[in-house]
Amino acid sequence: MGAGGPHPHGRWPPPAISLAPKGNIGWPPNLQILNQQKIVIGKWLATNPKVIVLDEPTRGVDVGAKAEIHRLIRELTQKGAAILMVSSDLPELLELSDVIHVVKDGSIVGSVPGETATERAVMLLAAGDEEVPA
């Protein structure tokens, strides 16, 4: 029995993620209140994944949910999961990425190491500039 009430697959939500609003809303949770992205990531946490593909993981969520999703992404990578994240949120990519691969017209046009990536370097690649300053 989880925080949100009984669930056929065991504990829900997994202890690492807080999905329920204040008070017990029972099962199933009201998906209009909760962020679907958090639910999906919470399910993944319960399975100890090795590889995860995230497509716009924080699009449309509030600032608090975004911070929690970022925390969960970091937690997953610290536990050894490989994450491929597709995002149009450049500050998010700069914060979370080990390497940023820039895709234009269906092809990778360049890559920037996460520790040295800047908004300018990524945007130059996206614009088609051949030389990206180090």
N, CA, C and O atoms as CSV, one atom per row, in Angstrom:
chain,resi,resn,atom,element,x,y,z
A,1,MET,N,N,0.846,-1.176,0.000
A,1,MET,CA,C,0.000,0.000,0.000
A,1,MET,C,C,0.887,1.234,0.000
A,1,MET,O,O,1.726,1.394,0.886
A,2,GLY,N,N,0.713,2.099,-0.975
A,2,GLY,CA,C,1.540,3.288,-1.088
A,2,GLY,C,C,0.854,4.500,-0.500
A,2,GLY,O,O,-0.228,4.405,0.080
A,3,ALA,N,N,1.499,5.640,-0.657
A,3,ALA,CA,C,0.978,6.890,-0.121
A,3,ALA,C,C,-0.357,7.260,-0.742
A,3,ALA,O,O,-1.173,7.924,-0.102
A,4,GLY,N,N,-0.591,6.843,-1.971
A,4,GLY,CA,C,-1.831,7.177,-2.656
A,4,GLY,C,C,-2.888,6.103,-2.534
A,4,GLY,O,O,-3.944,6.231,-3.153
A,5,GLY,N,N,-2.660,5.052,-1.768
A,5,GLY,CA,C,-3.630,3.979,-1.614
A,5,GLY,C,C,-3.146,2.715,-2.294
A,5,GLY,O,O,-2.038,2.685,-2.830
A,6,PRO,N,N,-3.962,1.672,-2.279
A,6,PRO,CA,C,-3.525,0.392,-2.845
A,6,PRO,C,C,-3.298,0.498,-4.346
A,6,PRO,O,O,-3.989,1.240,-5.044
A,7,HIS,N,N,-2.333,-0.244,-4.822
A,7,HIS,CA,C,-2.011,-0.241,-6.245
A,7,HIS,C,C,-1.627,-1.663,-6.634
A,7,HIS,O,O,-0.907,-2.325,-5.888
A,8,PRO,N,N,-2.085,-2.143,-7.773
A,8,PRO,CA,C,-1.835,-3.534,-8.147
A,8,PRO,C,C,-0.368,-3.889,-8.376
A,8,PRO,O,O,-0.032,-5.073,-8.369
A,9,HIS,N,N,0.509,-2.926,-8.577
A,9,HIS,CA,C,1.917,-3.211,-8.861
A,9,HIS,C,C,2.820,-2.901,-7.684
A,9,HIS,O,O,4.023,-2.721,-7.875
A,10,GLY,N,N,2.288,-2.834,-6.481
A,10,GLY,CA,C,3.116,-2.587,-5.315
A,10,GLY,C,C,3.045,-1.145,-4.867
A,10,GLY,O,O,2.040,-0.463,-5.068
A,11,ARG,N,N,4.123,-0.693,-4.260
A,11,ARG,CA,C,4.154,0.634,-3.655
A,11,ARG,C,C,4.035,1.727,-4.710
A,11,ARG,O,O,4.779,1.743,-5.691
A,12,TRP,N,N,3.098,2.632,-4.497
A,12,TRP,CA,C,2.922,3.763,-5.398
A,12,TRP,C,C,2.647,5.003,-4.583
A,12,TRP,O,O,1.801,4.933,-3.692
A,13,PRO,N,N,3.280,6.117,-4.807
A,13,PRO,CA,C,4.414,6.263,-5.714
A,13,PRO,C,C,5.673,5.675,-5.103
A,13,PRO,O,O,5.736,5.469,-3.891
A,14,PRO,N,N,6.686,5.401,-5.937
A,14,PRO,CA,C,7.964,4.951,-5.382
A,14,PRO,C,C,8.449,5.981,-4.373
A,14,PRO,O,O,8.163,7.168,-4.528
A,15,PRO,N,N,9.175,5.558,-3.344
A,15,PRO,CA,C,9.567,6.481,-2.282
A,15,PRO,C,C,10.376,7.687,-2.754
A,15,PRO,O,O,10.359,8.718,-2.081
A,16,ALA,N,N,11.079,7.601,-3.877
A,16,ALA,CA,C,11.964,8.677,-4.330
A,16,ALA,C,C,11.217,9.845,-4.954
A,16,ALA,O,O,11.816,10.893,-5.193
A,17,ILE,N,N,9.924,9.691,-5.225
A,17,ILE,CA,C,9.209,10.750,-5.927
A,17,ILE,C,C,7.920,11.088,-5.193
A,17,ILE,O,O,7.202,10.201,-4.733
A,18,SER,N,N,7.640,12.367,-5.092
A,18,SER,CA,C,6.432,12.823,-4.429
A,18,SER,C,C,5.428,13.246,-5.485
A,18,SER,O,O,5.625,14.252,-6.167
A,19,LEU,N,N,4.348,12.482,-5.624
A,19,LEU,CA,C,3.359,12.790,-6.651
A,19,LEU,C,C,2.068,13.353,-6.083
A,19,LEU,O,O,1.420,14.181,-6.723
A,20,ALA,N,N,1.690,12.920,-4.901
A,20,ALA,CA,C,0.386,13.278,-4.374
A,20,ALA,C,C,0.374,14.708,-3.839
A,20,ALA,O,O,1.324,15.141,-3.186
A,21,PRO,N,N,-0.700,15.433,-4.118
A,21,PRO,CA,C,-0.846,16.747,-3.513
A,21,PRO,C,C,-1.132,16.568,-2.022
A,21,PRO,O,O,-1.292,15.441,-1.554
A,22,LYS,N,N,-1.197,17.672,-1.273
A,22,LYS,CA,C,-1.474,17.599,0.164
A,22,LYS,C,C,-2.764,16.819,0.397
A,22,LYS,O,O,-3.771,17.051,-0.271
A,23,GLY,N,N,-2.722,15.896,1.347
A,23,GLY,CA,C,-3.898,15.095,1.677
A,23,GLY,C,C,-3.943,13.831,0.850
A,23,GLY,O,O,-3.296,13.745,-0.194
A,24,ASN,N,N,-4.696,12.855,1.302
A,24,ASN,CA,C,-4.799,11.576,0.610
A,24,ASN,C,C,-5.920,11.640,-0.414
A,24,ASN,O,O,-7.081,11.840,-0.059
A,25,ILE,N,N,-5.572,11.470,-1.688
A,25,ILE,CA,C,-6.582,11.534,-2.738
A,25,ILE,C,C,-6.991,10.151,-3.204
A,25,ILE,O,O,-7.872,10.018,-4.054
A,26,GLY,N,N,-6.340,9.084,-2.639
A,26,GLY,CA,C,-6.693,7.726,-3.014
A,26,GLY,C,C,-6.141,7.334,-4.360
A,26,GLY,O,O,-5.379,8.075,-4.980
A,27,TRP,N,N,-6.541,6.146,-4.809
A,27,TRP,CA,C,-6.079,5.629,-6.092
A,27,TRP,C,C,-7.260,5.444,-6.996
A,27,TRP,O,O,-8.279,4.978,-6.486
A,28,PRO,N,N,-7.260,5.750,-8.280
A,28,PRO,CA,C,-6.123,6.348,-8.979
A,28,PRO,C,C,-6.036,7.833,-8.687
A,28,PRO,O,O,-7.047,8.473,-8.398
A,29,PRO,N,N,-4.830,8.388,-8.760
A,29,PRO,CA,C,-4.705,9.819,-8.505
A,29,PRO,C,C,-5.379,10.629,-9.607
A,29,PRO,O,O,-5.525,10.160,-10.736
A,30,ASN,N,N,-5.776,11.811,-9.277
A,30,ASN,CA,C,-6.386,12.715,-10.238
A,30,ASN,C,C,-5.285,13.258,-11.149
A,30,ASN,O,O,-4.486,14.092,-10.724
A,31,LEU,N,N,-5.239,12.794,-12.393
A,31,LEU,CA,C,-4.164,13.168,-13.311
A,31,LEU,C,C,-4.216,14.634,-13.717
A,31,LEU,O,O,-3.237,15.160,-14.247
A,32,GLN,N,N,-5.341,15.303,-13.478
A,32,GLN,CA,C,-5.393,16.733,-13.760
A,32,GLN,C,C,-4.600,17.501,-12.712
A,32,GLN,O,O,-4.134,18.609,-12.975
A,33,ILE,N,N,-4.446,16.923,-11.537
A,33,ILE,CA,C,-3.676,17.579,-10.480
A,33,ILE,C,C,-2.204,17.251,-10.627
A,33,ILE,O,O,-1.350,18.110,-10.411
A,34,LEU,N,N,-1.906,16.030,-10.987
A,34,LEU,CA,C,-0.521,15.575,-11.040
A,34,LEU,C,C,0.084,15.806,-12.410
A,34,LEU,O,O,-0.629,15.930,-13.405
A,35,ASN,N,N,1.395,15.863,-12.450
A,35,ASN,CA,C,2.085,16.015,-13.720
A,35,ASN,C,C,2.379,14.646,-14.297
A,35,ASN,O,O,3.021,13.820,-13.647
A,36,GLN,N,N,1.916,14.398,-15.514
A,36,GLN,CA,C,2.105,13.092,-16.128
A,36,GLN,C,C,3.580,12.744,-16.277
A,36,GLN,O,O,3.952,11.576,-16.164
A,37,GLN,N,N,4.429,13.745,-16.532
A,37,GLN,CA,C,5.858,13.479,-16.663
A,37,GLN,C,C,6.413,12.871,-15.377
A,37,GLN,O,O,7.223,11.945,-15.425
A,38,LYS,N,N,5.979,13.386,-14.231
A,38,LYS,CA,C,6.459,12.869,-12.953
A,38,LYS,C,C,5.992,11.433,-12.740
A,38,LYS,O,O,6.721,10.620,-12.171
A,39,ILE,N,N,4.802,11.124,-13.186
A,39,ILE,CA,C,4.291,9.764,-13.041
A,39,ILE,C,C,5.139,8.799,-13.857
A,39,ILE,O,O,5.511,7.733,-13.369
A,40,VAL,N,N,5.444,9.165,-15.090
A,40,VAL,CA,C,6.255,8.296,-15.949
A,40,VAL,C,C,7.640,8.088,-15.346
A,40,VAL,O,O,8.123,6.958,-15.279
A,41,ILE,N,N,8.277,9.162,-14.909
A,41,ILE,CA,C,9.607,9.038,-14.314
A,41,ILE,C,C,9.531,8.218,-13.036
A,41,ILE,O,O,10.431,7.426,-12.757
A,42,GLY,N,N,8.477,8.393,-12.262
A,42,GLY,CA,C,8.300,7.606,-11.049
A,42,GLY,C,C,8.189,6.118,-11.340
A,42,GLY,O,O,8.749,5.299,-10.611
A,43,LYS,N,N,7.473,5.763,-12.398
A,43,LYS,CA,C,7.380,4.350,-12.796
A,43,LYS,C,C,8.758,3.817,-13.177
A,43,LYS,O,O,9.106,2.692,-12.818
A,44,TRP,N,N,9.542,4.611,-13.898
A,44,TRP,CA,C,10.881,4.177,-14.293
A,44,TRP,C,C,11.771,3.952,-13.083
A,44,TRP,O,O,12.535,2.987,-13.036
A,45,LEU,N,N,11.673,4.846,-12.100
A,45,LEU,CA,C,12.491,4.686,-10.901
A,45,LEU,C,C,12.241,3.336,-10.248
A,45,LEU,O,O,13.162,2.714,-9.721
A,46,ALA,N,N,11.008,2.891,-10.285
A,46,ALA,CA,C,10.651,1.628,-9.644
A,46,ALA,C,C,11.247,0.421,-10.362
A,46,ALA,O,O,11.331,-0.657,-9.772
A,47,THR,N,N,11.666,0.574,-11.625
A,47,THR,CA,C,12.188,-0.561,-12.388
A,47,THR,C,C,13.709,-0.587,-12.493
A,47,THR,O,O,14.264,-1.500,-13.105
A,48,ASN,N,N,14.398,0.404,-11.904
A,48,ASN,CA,C,15.862,0.507,-11.979
A,48,ASN,C,C,16.368,0.388,-13.417
A,48,ASN,O,O,17.110,-0.543,-13.730
A,49,PRO,N,N,15.981,1.309,-14.288
A,49,PRO,CA,C,16.353,1.225,-15.699
A,49,PRO,C,C,17.835,1.490,-15.931
A,49,PRO,O,O,18.491,2.155,-15.130
A,50,LYS,N,N,18.353,0.961,-17.036
A,50,LYS,CA,C,19.745,1.196,-17.439
A,50,LYS,C,C,19.835,2.286,-18.499
A,50,LYS,O,O,20.817,3.026,-18.543
A,51,VAL,N,N,18.814,2.392,-19.359
A,51,VAL,CA,C,18.777,3.405,-20.417
A,51,VAL,C,C,17.382,4.030,-20.422
A,51,VAL,O,O,16.371,3.330,-20.360
A,52,ILE,N,N,17.350,5.360,-20.498
A,52,ILE,CA,C,16.075,6.085,-20.521
A,52,ILE,C,C,16.135,7.120,-21.636
A,52,ILE,O,O,17.140,7.815,-21.788
A,53,VAL,N,N,15.067,7.223,-22.411
A,53,VAL,CA,C,14.944,8.258,-23.430
A,53,VAL,C,C,13.866,9.225,-22.957
A,53,VAL,O,O,12.723,8.827,-22.730
A,54,LEU,N,N,14.234,10.498,-22.810
A,54,LEU,CA,C,13.302,11.529,-22.363
A,54,LEU,C,C,13.106,12.527,-23.501
A,54,LEU,O,O,14.077,13.078,-24.021
A,55,ASP,N,N,11.869,12.755,-23.883
A,55,ASP,CA,C,11.542,13.713,-24.929
A,55,ASP,C,C,10.778,14.869,-24.286
A,55,ASP,O,O,9.623,14.717,-23.891
A,56,GLU,N,N,11.434,16.021,-24.187
A,56,GLU,CA,C,10.855,17.212,-23.569
A,56,GLU,C,C,10.299,16.877,-22.181
A,56,GLU,O,O,9.105,17.056,-21.939
A,57,PRO,N,N,11.143,16.397,-21.273
A,57,PRO,CA,C,10.650,15.908,-19.985
A,57,PRO,C,C,10.012,16.952,-19.085
A,57,PRO,O,O,9.259,16.602,-18.176
A,58,THR,N,N,10.300,18.232,-19.320
A,58,THR,CA,C,9.731,19.253,-18.436
A,58,THR,C,C,8.821,20.240,-19.159
A,58,THR,O,O,8.442,21.264,-18.590
A,59,ARG,N,N,8.475,19.947,-20.381
A,59,ARG,CA,C,7.598,20.858,-21.118
A,59,ARG,C,C,6.238,20.931,-20.418
A,59,ARG,O,O,5.603,19.911,-20.151
A,60,GLY,N,N,5.813,22.150,-20.132
A,60,GLY,CA,C,4.486,22.357,-19.588
A,60,GLY,C,C,4.333,22.126,-18.091
A,60,GLY,O,O,3.218,22.189,-17.573
A,61,VAL,N,N,5.429,21.861,-17.387
A,61,VAL,CA,C,5.301,21.657,-15.943
A,61,VAL,C,C,5.681,22.936,-15.199
A,61,VAL,O,O,6.360,23.806,-15.744
A,62,ASP,N,N,5.236,23.035,-13.959
A,62,ASP,CA,C,5.556,24.222,-13.173
A,62,ASP,C,C,7.001,24.155,-12.682
A,62,ASP,O,O,7.662,23.125,-12.816
A,63,VAL,N,N,7.483,25.252,-12.118
A,63,VAL,CA,C,8.880,25.371,-11.704
A,63,VAL,C,C,9.247,24.314,-10.665
A,63,VAL,O,O,10.335,23.742,-10.722
A,64,GLY,N,N,8.355,24.053,-9.724
A,64,GLY,CA,C,8.630,23.053,-8.697
A,64,GLY,C,C,8.741,21.654,-9.276
A,64,GLY,O,O,9.635,20.894,-8.902
A,65,ALA,N,N,7.839,21.308,-10.186
A,65,ALA,CA,C,7.884,19.990,-10.832
A,65,ALA,C,C,9.140,19.861,-11.684
A,65,ALA,O,O,9.750,18.793,-11.737
A,66,LYS,N,N,9.526,20.945,-12.350
A,66,LYS,CA,C,10.729,20.925,-13.183
A,66,LYS,C,C,11.960,20.641,-12.320
A,66,LYS,O,O,12.807,19.830,-12.694
A,67,ALA,N,N,12.059,21.300,-11.179
A,67,ALA,CA,C,13.189,21.077,-10.283
A,67,ALA,C,C,13.213,19.636,-9.791
A,67,ALA,O,O,14.281,19.035,-9.677
A,68,GLU,N,N,12.043,19.081,-9.500
A,68,GLU,CA,C,11.992,17.691,-9.039
A,68,GLU,C,C,12.378,16.720,-10.149
A,68,GLU,O,O,13.075,15.737,-9.898
A,69,ILE,N,N,11.930,16.987,-11.372
A,69,ILE,CA,C,12.295,16.130,-12.498
A,69,ILE,C,C,13.806,16.194,-12.731
A,69,ILE,O,O,14.434,15.167,-12.990
A,70,HIS,N,N,14.392,17.386,-12.641
A,70,HIS,CA,C,15.855,17.516,-12.778
A,70,HIS,C,C,16.570,16.721,-11.692
A,70,HIS,O,O,17.576,16.064,-11.957
A,71,ARG,N,N,16.050,16.784,-10.475
A,71,ARG,CA,C,16.646,16.020,-9.367
A,71,ARG,C,C,16.585,14.517,-9.657
A,71,ARG,O,O,17.545,13.787,-9.414
A,72,LEU,N,N,15.444,14.072,-10.178
A,72,LEU,CA,C,15.287,12.652,-10.487
A,72,LEU,C,C,16.212,12.213,-11.615
A,72,LEU,O,O,16.755,11.109,-11.577
A,73,ILE,N,N,16.394,13.070,-12.619
A,73,ILE,CA,C,17.307,12.759,-13.716
A,73,ILE,C,C,18.725,12.596,-13.177
A,73,ILE,O,O,19.427,11.649,-13.531
A,74,ARG,N,N,19.144,13.533,-12.313
A,74,ARG,CA,C,20.482,13.426,-11.712
A,74,ARG,C,C,20.608,12.148,-10.878
A,74,ARG,O,O,21.633,11.467,-10.921
A,75,GLU,N,N,19.565,11.837,-10.130
A,75,GLU,CA,C,19.582,10.622,-9.299
A,75,GLU,C,C,19.725,9.371,-10.163
A,75,GLU,O,O,20.481,8.461,-9.825
A,76,LEU,N,N,19.002,9.332,-11.266
A,76,LEU,CA,C,19.087,8.175,-12.165
A,76,LEU,C,C,20.490,8.029,-12.739
A,76,LEU,O,O,21.015,6.917,-12.811
A,77,THR,N,N,21.105,9.138,-13.150
A,77,THR,CA,C,22.458,9.039,-13.714
A,77,THR,C,C,23.464,8.656,-12.643
A,77,THR,O,O,24.415,7.928,-12.929
A,78,GLN,N,N,23.279,9.130,-11.411
A,78,GLN,CA,C,24.185,8.747,-10.324
A,78,GLN,C,C,24.078,7.261,-10.015
A,78,GLN,O,O,25.031,6.651,-9.530
A,79,LYS,N,N,22.913,6.677,-10.298
A,79,LYS,CA,C,22.720,5.241,-10.081
A,79,LYS,C,C,23.171,4.426,-11.290
A,79,LYS,O,O,23.020,3.204,-11.308
A,80,GLY,N,N,23.728,5.103,-12.308
A,80,GLY,CA,C,24.287,4.400,-13.454
A,80,GLY,C,C,23.423,4.345,-14.695
A,80,GLY,O,O,23.819,3.727,-15.683
A,81,ALA,N,N,22.260,4.966,-14.681
A,81,ALA,CA,C,21.398,4.957,-15.863
A,81,ALA,C,C,21.964,5.907,-16.926
A,81,ALA,O,O,22.480,6.979,-16.611
A,82,ALA,N,N,21.856,5.493,-18.170
A,82,ALA,CA,C,22.214,6.358,-19.294
A,82,ALA,C,C,20.932,7.049,-19.755
A,82,ALA,O,O,19.905,6.398,-19.947
A,83,ILE,N,N,20.996,8.362,-19.931
A,83,ILE,CA,C,19.805,9.108,-20.330
A,83,ILE,C,C,20.073,9.849,-21.621
A,83,ILE,O,O,21.043,10.598,-21.734
A,84,LEU,N,N,19.202,9.634,-22.596
A,84,LEU,CA,C,19.201,10.386,-23.845
A,84,LEU,C,C,18.021,11.339,-23.742
A,84,LEU,O,O,16.866,10.911,-23.722
A,85,MET,N,N,18.316,12.629,-23.677
A,85,MET,CA,C,17.269,13.621,-23.495
A,85,MET,C,C,17.174,14.521,-24.718
A,85,MET,O,O,18.164,15.096,-25.170
A,86,VAL,N,N,15.973,14.626,-25.233
A,86,VAL,CA,C,15.679,15.544,-26.327
A,86,VAL,C,C,14.940,16.719,-25.699
A,86,VAL,O,O,13.914,16.535,-25.044
A,87,SER,N,N,15.465,17.927,-25.899
A,87,SER,CA,C,14.823,19.088,-25.291
A,87,SER,C,C,15.089,20.331,-26.115
A,87,SER,O,O,16.168,20.508,-26.680
A,88,SER,N,N,14.083,21.184,-26.170
A,88,SER,CA,C,14.256,22.492,-26.794
A,88,SER,C,C,14.573,23.542,-25.733
A,88,SER,O,O,14.728,24.721,-26.050
A,89,ASP,N,N,14.669,23.116,-24.477
A,89,ASP,CA,C,14.973,23.997,-23.355
A,89,ASP,C,C,16.488,24.017,-23.168
A,89,ASP,O,O,17.050,23.174,-22.469
A,90,LEU,N,N,17.134,24.984,-23.797
A,90,LEU,CA,C,18.596,25.042,-23.791
A,90,LEU,C,C,19.188,25.162,-22.384
A,90,LEU,O,O,20.154,24.460,-22.085
A,91,PRO,N,N,18.659,26.015,-21.513
A,91,PRO,CA,C,19.207,26.057,-20.152
A,91,PRO,C,C,19.122,24.691,-19.445
A,91,PRO,O,O,20.015,24.334,-18.677
A,92,GLU,N,N,18.067,23.946,-19.703
A,92,GLU,CA,C,17.920,22.608,-19.141
A,92,GLU,C,C,19.027,21.686,-19.654
A,92,GLU,O,O,19.633,20.946,-18.879
A,93,LEU,N,N,19.283,21.732,-20.946
A,93,LEU,CA,C,20.347,20.912,-21.525
A,93,LEU,C,C,21.708,21.296,-20.957
A,93,LEU,O,O,22.518,20.425,-20.642
A,94,LEU,N,N,21.960,22.592,-20.826
A,94,LEU,CA,C,23.240,23.052,-20.285
A,94,LEU,C,C,23.423,22.588,-18.837
A,94,LEU,O,O,24.539,22.280,-18.419
A,95,GLU,N,N,22.349,22.540,-18.088
A,95,GLU,CA,C,22.409,22.137,-16.680
A,95,GLU,C,C,22.609,20.634,-16.502
A,95,GLU,O,O,23.305,20.212,-15.578
A,96,LEU,N,N,22.014,19.825,-17.366
A,96,LEU,CA,C,21.948,18.382,-17.116
A,96,LEU,C,C,22.846,17.511,-17.992
A,96,LEU,O,O,23.054,16.340,-17.674
A,97,SER,N,N,23.377,18.046,-19.075
A,97,SER,CA,C,24.026,17.200,-20.074
A,97,SER,C,C,25.517,17.002,-19.862
A,97,SER,O,O,26.235,17.921,-19.467
A,98,ASP,N,N,25.971,15.772,-20.135
A,98,ASP,CA,C,27.401,15.485,-20.214
A,98,ASP,C,C,27.926,15.885,-21.591
A,98,ASP,O,O,29.054,16.359,-21.725
A,99,VAL,N,N,27.094,15.686,-22.609
A,99,VAL,CA,C,27.418,16.063,-23.989
A,99,VAL,C,C,26.121,16.548,-24.630
A,99,VAL,O,O,25.062,15.953,-24.432
A,100,ILE,N,N,26.210,17.619,-25.389
A,100,ILE,CA,C,25.049,18.107,-26.140
A,100,ILE,C,C,25.330,17.881,-27.618
A,100,ILE,O,O,26.285,18.424,-28.174
A,101,HIS,N,N,24.479,17.067,-28.246
A,101,HIS,CA,C,24.559,16.844,-29.689
A,101,HIS,C,C,23.480,17.710,-30.321
A,101,HIS,O,O,22.311,17.624,-29.944
A,102,VAL,N,N,23.865,18.536,-31.272
A,102,VAL,CA,C,22.918,19.426,-31.935
A,102,VAL,C,C,22.458,18.767,-33.225
A,102,VAL,O,O,23.267,18.388,-34.073
A,103,VAL,N,N,21.141,18.638,-33.355
A,103,VAL,CA,C,20.549,18.008,-34.533
A,103,VAL,C,C,19.868,19.083,-35.366
A,103,VAL,O,O,19.105,19.903,-34.857
A,104,LYS,N,N,20.167,19.056,-36.666
A,104,LYS,CA,C,19.544,19.996,-37.596
A,104,LYS,C,C,19.182,19.220,-38.848
A,104,LYS,O,O,20.017,18.502,-39.399
A,105,ASP,N,N,17.960,19.358,-39.296
A,105,ASP,CA,C,17.467,18.669,-40.487
A,105,ASP,C,C,17.727,17.165,-40.424
A,105,ASP,O,O,18.069,16.540,-41.428
A,106,GLY,N,N,17.560,16.589,-39.217
A,106,GLY,CA,C,17.665,15.142,-39.059
A,106,GLY,C,C,19.061,14.587,-38.897
A,106,GLY,O,O,19.225,13.370,-38.808
A,107,SER,N,N,20.069,15.433,-38.857
A,107,SER,CA,C,21.444,14.963,-38.715
A,107,SER,C,C,22.140,15.695,-37.577
A,107,SER,O,O,21.843,16.857,-37.299
A,108,ILE,N,N,23.069,15.005,-36.921
A,108,ILE,CA,C,23.880,15.650,-35.900
A,108,ILE,C,C,24.884,16.550,-36.606
A,108,ILE,O,O,25.698,16.085,-37.404
A,109,VAL,N,N,24.816,17.851,-36.301
A,109,VAL,CA,C,25.712,18.815,-36.954
A,109,VAL,C,C,26.903,19.179,-36.076
A,109,VAL,O,O,27.821,19.866,-36.524
A,110,GLY,N,N,26.890,18.725,-34.842
A,110,GLY,CA,C,28.011,18.992,-33.959
A,110,GLY,C,C,27.692,18.593,-32.534
A,110,GLY,O,O,26.542,18.341,-32.173
A,111,SER,N,N,28.735,18.545,-31.744
A,111,SER,CA,C,28.598,18.173,-30.337
A,111,SER,C,C,29.443,19.102,-29.485
A,111,SER,O,O,30.488,19.590,-29.917
A,112,VAL,N,N,28.972,19.341,-28.263
A,112,VAL,CA,C,29.683,20.197,-27.319
A,112,VAL,C,C,29.723,19.469,-25.982
A,112,VAL,O,O,28.681,19.030,-25.494
A,113,PRO,N,N,30.910,19.332,-25.374
A,113,PRO,CA,C,30.974,18.724,-24.044
A,113,PRO,C,C,30.164,19.541,-23.042
A,113,PRO,O,O,30.216,20.771,-23.054
A,114,GLY,N,N,29.417,18.860,-22.177
A,114,GLY,CA,C,28.555,19.542,-21.221
A,114,GLY,C,C,29.276,20.512,-20.317
A,114,GLY,O,O,28.754,21.586,-20.017
A,115,GLU,N,N,30.483,20.147,-19.871
A,115,GLU,CA,C,31.185,21.012,-18.914
A,115,GLU,C,C,31.669,22.312,-19.539
A,115,GLU,O,O,31.926,23.277,-18.819
A,116,THR,N,N,31.800,22.361,-20.869
A,116,THR,CA,C,32.236,23.595,-21.526
A,116,THR,C,C,31.152,24.202,-22.424
A,116,THR,O,O,31.382,25.221,-23.075
A,117,ALA,N,N,29.988,23.584,-22.455
A,117,ALA,CA,C,28.911,24.062,-23.333
A,117,ALA,C,C,28.397,25.417,-22.877
A,117,ALA,O,O,28.248,25.685,-21.685
A,118,THR,N,N,28.132,26.254,-23.856
A,118,THR,CA,C,27.517,27.554,-23.600
A,118,THR,C,C,26.332,27.694,-24.541
A,118,THR,O,O,26.233,26.996,-25.550
A,119,GLU,N,N,25.451,28.595,-24.197
A,119,GLU,CA,C,24.320,28.870,-25.064
A,119,GLU,C,C,24.804,29.279,-26.454
A,119,GLU,O,O,24.260,28.839,-27.467
A,120,ARG,N,N,25.816,30.113,-26.487
A,120,ARG,CA,C,26.352,30.617,-27.757
A,120,ARG,C,C,26.894,29.482,-28.629
A,120,ARG,O,O,26.621,29.434,-29.828
A,121,ALA,N,N,27.664,28.569,-28.026
A,121,ALA,CA,C,28.246,27.466,-28.793
A,121,ALA,C,C,27.165,26.572,-29.397
A,121,ALA,O,O,27.260,26.164,-30.554
A,122,VAL,N,N,26.138,26.274,-28.604
A,122,VAL,CA,C,25.055,25.424,-29.095
A,122,VAL,C,C,24.282,26.132,-30.193
A,122,VAL,O,O,23.932,25.518,-31.201
A,123,MET,N,N,24.013,27.417,-30.007
A,123,MET,CA,C,23.258,28.164,-31.010
A,123,MET,C,C,24.046,28.332,-32.309
A,123,MET,O,O,23.458,28.330,-33.391
A,124,LEU,N,N,25.369,28.478,-32.215
A,124,LEU,CA,C,26.189,28.560,-33.429
A,124,LEU,C,C,26.087,27.268,-34.230
A,124,LEU,O,O,25.975,27.301,-35.456
A,125,LEU,N,N,26.127,26.128,-33.538
A,125,LEU,CA,C,25.973,24.852,-34.227
A,125,LEU,C,C,24.579,24.755,-34.874
A,125,LEU,O,O,24.447,24.332,-36.023
A,126,ALA,N,N,23.564,25.145,-34.133
A,126,ALA,CA,C,22.205,25.067,-34.645
A,126,ALA,C,C,22.010,25.966,-35.855
A,126,ALA,O,O,21.222,25.656,-36.748
A,127,ALA,N,N,22.740,27.097,-35.880
A,127,ALA,CA,C,22.638,28.040,-36.997
A,127,ALA,C,C,23.437,27.584,-38.212
A,127,ALA,O,O,23.293,28.137,-39.302
A,128,GLY,N,N,24.276,26.578,-38.017
A,128,GLY,CA,C,25.036,26.051,-39.140
A,128,GLY,C,C,26.453,26.569,-39.225
A,128,GLY,O,O,27.123,26.314,-40.226
A,129,ASP,N,N,26.945,27.284,-38.228
A,129,ASP,CA,C,28.320,27.750,-38.230
A,129,ASP,C,C,29.259,26.557,-38.041
A,129,ASP,O,O,29.057,25.732,-37.150
A,130,GLU,N,N,30.269,26.478,-38.874
A,130,GLU,CA,C,31.215,25.361,-38.832
A,130,GLU,C,C,32.135,25.417,-37.628
A,130,GLU,O,O,32.425,24.392,-37.011
A,131,GLU,N,N,32.591,26.607,-37.295
A,131,GLU,CA,C,33.574,26.763,-36.207
A,131,GLU,C,C,32.851,27.137,-34.919
A,131,GLU,O,O,32.140,28.140,-34.855
A,132,VAL,N,N,33.042,26.325,-33.914
A,132,VAL,CA,C,32.478,26.622,-32.604
A,132,VAL,C,C,33.636,26.908,-31.667
A,132,VAL,O,O,34.514,26.064,-31.487
A,133,PRO,N,N,33.644,28.099,-31.065
A,133,PRO,CA,C,34.755,28.428,-30.159
A,133,PRO,C,C,34.779,27.490,-28.961
A,133,PRO,O,O,33.730,27.090,-28.456
A,134,ALA,N,N,35.984,27.140,-28.506
A,134,ALA,CA,C,36.131,26.211,-27.372
A,134,ALA,C,C,35.819,26.886,-26.068
A,134,ALA,O,O,35.891,26.255,-25.013
